Amino acid sequence: MPEKYSYRDYDKHLSLKVCPELWLIIFYFMHPYLLLLSSFRSINPDAAALKTMIYPDEFSMVFAILATIPVLFFIYAWARRSPGGSDMVKFIWRNGSMVLTLAALLYIATVFSPLLLGAGHKIHVAGWAQLGISAVIIVYVQFSRHVKDIFADFPKEKAADQVQDGGASP
């Protein structure tokens, strides 16, 4: 990896850590689950009103939850990202920017789904905000050098001689 990253940017396997911006994107993508949980658990009717403001109908909410599935694959790959990771984990990780772009495109489809299905006649304010945020996510994930470096860096397998020697160098 380029020398432009500090030692704090690497994890215990000497691979680049997921940057705070990517965690913010992941948190954004998980908001349908948070809204769903808060509307079930809350005595406060404002939580249900917030859910209705962001997702005007139940179909949009369900579609947003389904749009989050690629992000769940990303989280799984991040959790399993270590030397000796499976081929599936490596594949998901190496294609992490495409996975997050797919999730953003699905969120854009979520905004337009009421219009396409005839359930709504306009895009509400929260929908425009979601469109803007999704567009920014796509641009960031596709064009950020740091993000490309993160997804190109998977922990290396330990060499056979390092395993036999206990990692000691000659």
C-alpha positions in Angstrom: 0.0 0.0 0.0 1.1 3.6 -0.5 3.1 5.2 2.2 0.5 8.0 2.6 -1.3 6.1 5.4 -0.2 6.2 9.0 0.3 3.2 11.2 -3.1 3.9 12.9 -4.8 3.2 9.5 -3.8 -0.5 9.7 -5.3 -3.3 11.7 -3.6 -6.2 13.5 -3.2 -8.1 10.2 -1.4 -5.0 8.6 -4.3 -4.3 6.3 -6.0 -1.0 5.9 -8.9 -0.5 8.4 -12.3 0.6 7.1 -12.3 4.4 7.3 -14.8 6.4 9.3 -16.5 7.6 6.1 -17.3 4.1 5.1 -18.7 3.4 8.6 -20.9 6.4 8.3 -22.2 5.0 4.9 -22.9 1.7 6.6 -24.7 3.4 9.4 -26.8 5.3 6.8 -27.7 2.1 5.0 -28.8 0.5 8.3 -31.3 3.3 9.1 -34.4 1.3 7.9 -33.6 -1.3 10.6 -33.2 1.4 13.2 -36.5 3.1 12.2 -38.3 -0.2 12.3 -37.0 -1.2 15.7 -37.6 2.3 17.2 -41.2 2.3 15.9 -41.9 -1.1 17.5 -40.2 -0.4 20.8 -41.1 3.2 21.3 -44.0 4.5 23.4 -43.4 7.8 21.7 -45.6 8.3 18.6 -42.9 10.5 17.1 -40.9 7.4 16.2 -43.7 6.1 14.0 -44.2 9.5 12.5 -40.5 9.7 11.6 -40.8 6.3 9.9 -43.9 7.5 7.9 -42.1 10.7 7.0 -39.1 8.8 5.5 -41.0 5.9 4.1 -44.6 7.0 3.1 -45.9 3.5 2.7 -45.0 0.0 4.0 -43.8 -1.2 0.7 -41.1 1.5 0.6 -40.0 0.4 4.1 -39.8 -3.2 3.1 -38.0 -2.4 -0.1 -35.5 -0.3 1.8 -34.8 -3.2 4.2 -34.3 -5.5 1.2 -32.0 -2.9 -0.4 -29.8 -3.2 2.7 -29.0 -6.9 1.9 -25.7 -6.0 0.0 -24.6 -4.1 3.0 -25.1 -7.1 5.2 -22.8 -9.1 2.9 -20.2 -6.3 3.3 -20.5 -6.4 7.1 -20.1 -10.2 6.9 -17.0 -9.9 4.8 -15.5 -7.3 7.1 -16.2 -9.5 10.1 -14.5 -12.5 8.4 -11.6 -10.4 6.9 -8.5 -12.2 8.2 -5.7 -14.3 6.9 -7.1 -17.6 5.6 -10.5 -16.0 4.8 -12.7 -17.9 2.4 -12.9 -17.2 -1.3 -16.4 -15.8 -0.9 -15.2 -13.3 1.7 -12.3 -12.3 -0.5 -14.6 -11.9 -3.4 -17.1 -9.7 -1.5 -14.2 -7.6 0.0 -12.5 -7.0 -3.3 -15.8 -5.9 -4.8 -16.8 -3.9 -1.8 -17.2 -0.6 -3.8 -19.6 -2.4 -6.2 -21.5 -3.9 -3.2 -22.0 -0.4 -1.7 -22.8 1.1 -5.0 -25.5 -1.6 -5.6 -27.0 -0.7 -2.2 -27.1 3.0 -3.1 -28.7 2.2 -6.4 -31.3 0.1 -4.7 -32.0 3.0 -2.3 -32.5 5.2 -5.3 -35.0 2.7 -6.6 -36.7 2.7 -3.2 -37.4 6.5 -3.6 -38.9 6.0 -7.0 -40.9 2.8 -6.2 -44.1 4.6 -5.1 -44.1 6.6 -8.3 -43.6 3.5 -10.5 -46.2 1.5 -8.6 -48.8 4.3 -8.6 -48.8 4.4 -4.8 -47.6 8.0 -4.8 -47.6 11.0 -7.1 -44.5 12.9 -5.9 -41.2 12.5 -4.2 -41.3 13.8 -0.7 -38.6 15.9 0.9 -37.0 12.9 2.7 -36.9 11.1 -0.7 -35.0 13.9 -2.2 -32.5 13.8 0.7 -32.1 10.0 0.2 -31.5 10.6 -3.5 -28.8 13.2 -2.8 -27.1 11.0 -0.1 -27.2 8.0 -2.4 -25.6 10.0 -5.2 -22.8 11.2 -2.9 -22.2 7.7 -1.7 -21.9 6.4 -5.2 -19.4 9.1 -6.2 -17.4 8.7 -3.0 -17.2 4.9 -3.2 -16.4 4.8 -6.9 -13.8 7.6 -7.0 -12.1 7.7 -3.6 -8.5 6.5 -3.7 -8.6 5.6 0.0 -11.7 3.4 -0.5 -10.1 1.6 -3.5 -7.0 1.0 -1.4 -9.1 -0.4 1.5 -10.9 -2.9 -0.8 -7.6 -3.9 -2.6 -6.0 -4.7 0.8 -6.9 -8.2 2.1 -4.8 -9.7 4.9 -1.9 -11.8 3.5 -1.5 -15.5 4.3 1.3 -16.3 6.7 4.2 -17.9 5.0 4.9 -21.5 5.9 8.4 -20.7 7.3 6.9 -18.0 9.6 4.4 -20.4 10.9 7.0 -23.1 11.7 9.4 -20.5 13.2 6.7 -18.9 15.3 7.0 -15.7 13.2 10.6 -15.1 14.2 12.9 -13.9 11.4 16.4 -15.4 10.9 
